[in-house]
Amino acid sequence: MTEWMNTREMAERLRISEKTAIAWRYQRRGPRFYKLGPRTVRYRREDIEAFARSMPVGTVDQPPADPE
């Protein structure tokens, strides 16, 4: 069964602010979302996890590793 999360829960999972999560949604940068009504937005847990896995990890001194 699909687990749904609201914006606050999604932001907590990704360790970002709720304001950043909202900005990402408007910029279409974050995980896939679903509008269930005029003021109801939900995210599927699997979409959040896929988005988190797709984010490159590295530092300024060290570029992201190749996924090979």
N, C-alpha and C positions, 0 to 999 in steps of 0.2 A: 504494500500500500504506500502511496506517495505521502511523504511528510512535507507539509507546507510551513513556511516561515514568513513572518511579517518583516518589515524593513528593519526594525530594531533588532530582531533576532539575527537577521542576515548580517547586519553591521557588526554585532558582537562576534559572530562566527568568523568573520574576516578581520576582526580587530581594527575596524575603522569607525569613524564617527557616523552617527545617523545622518548628519548633514552631508558628509561625503557620499554616503550610499544614495541619498536623494539626488545629489548632483550627478553621480555616475548614471543613474537611471535616466535623467533628462538628456545626458550626453550620449546615451546608449553605449557606455563603456563597461558597465558591470555585468553581473550574471543575468541570464534571461529572467524576465519577470512577467507576471500575468496580472492584468487588471480585471478584477472580478466585479467591479462596480465603479461608480464615479470617484470614490474615495478609498477603495480597497485594492491594495497591491499585495501580491503574494509571490514568494519564490519557492521553487521546489528544492529540497535539500540536494538532490543529485546535480542540479544545475549550479548550485553554489559550490559544491565540491569540484565539479569539472572546471569551473572558473578558477578556483584556487589552484588547481593542478596546472592550469595553463599559464599562470603568472610566472615570468622569469625571476630567478633568484640570483643575486650577485651584489657586489659592492662597487664603489667607484674604482677601486684598485683592481678588482677581479671581475671580469665579465662573466655572464651566465655560462654555465657548462653546456656543451652540446648534448642533446638528449639521446646519444647513441649508446 
